[in-house]
């Protein structure tokens, strides 16, 4: 019973490069959420996706950040032209269903620790 | 949007004692309150959750209480053990959307 998978676990990028973070949800889950955790801080919501649809991207910076969850394959969080302030741990979570009126548990992956040098 | 505040930021307890972490939320439409435990360098793990139609929930040594009127909820850990040492995060979800809003975390240290 594989949990949420993320890769790479650690990623080092120089300023100006692109970072691509991958997330495979738990088996049977079709709802993916991305959160960012700055050092010694809580998790901040970035984006919520279903297969082929972005449902809520209210937490995504307007520039340089994008996310997708294609019909086949993992969800990808893409950061273009990275800056030092992008250094953080990026976690994805998945849930089997999603509803505004009823909350389904979100299970987290191990995270990708991005370091921008 | 939802704002979750968590206290204390650090908590040191003697093994065997109880630990209590408190969170407040701002949106009265919040309907779900999970607690996550995160060990250093690891993923946040869901340890217990409570929904807005329930006042208290218990699972072995951990319990969560919810006061909707005051808009606060608390995590109680009894008979603490060294393996309880971790960062604990509370979160809340409103009926307006799907995301979780997290508190800033409490670093719990259990002294042997």
Contacts between the chains, C-beta under 8 A, distances in Angstrom:
chain1	res1	chain2	res2	distance
A	4	B	43	7.8
A	31	B	98	7.8
A	33	B	98	7.6
A	33	B	99	6.6
A	33	B	100	7.7
A	35	B	100	7.9
A	35	B	102	7.8
A	40	B	105	7.9
A	41	B	104	6.3
A	41	B	105	7.4
A	42	B	6	7.7
A	42	B	89	5.8
A	42	B	102	4.0
A	42	B	103	5.8
A	42	B	104	4.7
A	42	B	105	5.3
A	43	B	44	6.9
A	43	B	89	6.9
A	43	B	91	8.0
A	43	B	100	7.7
A	43	B	102	4.6
A	44	B	102	7.3
A	45	B	99	4.1
A	45	B	100	6.7
A	45	B	101	7.0
A	48	B	98	5.2
A	48	B	99	6.0
A	55	B	98	6.7
A	56	B	97	6.0
A	56	B	98	6.1
A	56	B	99	6.4
A	58	B	97	7.8
A	58	B	99	7.8
A	59	B	99	7.2
A	91	B	43	6.8
A	91	B	44	6.9
A	98	B	98	5.1
A	99	B	98	7.8
A	100	B	95	5.3
A	100	B	96	6.7
A	100	B	97	6.5
A	100	B	98	6.6
A	101	B	31	7.3
A	101	B	95	5.9
A	102	B	31	7.7
A	103	B	31	6.3
A	103	B	32	3.2
A	103	B	34	8.0
A	103	B	49	8.0
A	103	B	51	7.0
A	103	B	93	4.8
A	105	B	34	7.0
A	105	B	46	5.8
A	105	B	49	6.7
A	106	B	34	7.6
A	106	B	46	7.5
A	106	B	100	6.3
A	107	B	46	6.6
A	108	B	36	7.5
A	108	B	43	4.6
A	108	B	44	4.7
A	108	B	45	7.3
A	108	B	46	7.9
A	109	B	43	6.1
A	110	B	42	7.0
A	110	B	43	4.7
A	111	B	43	6.1
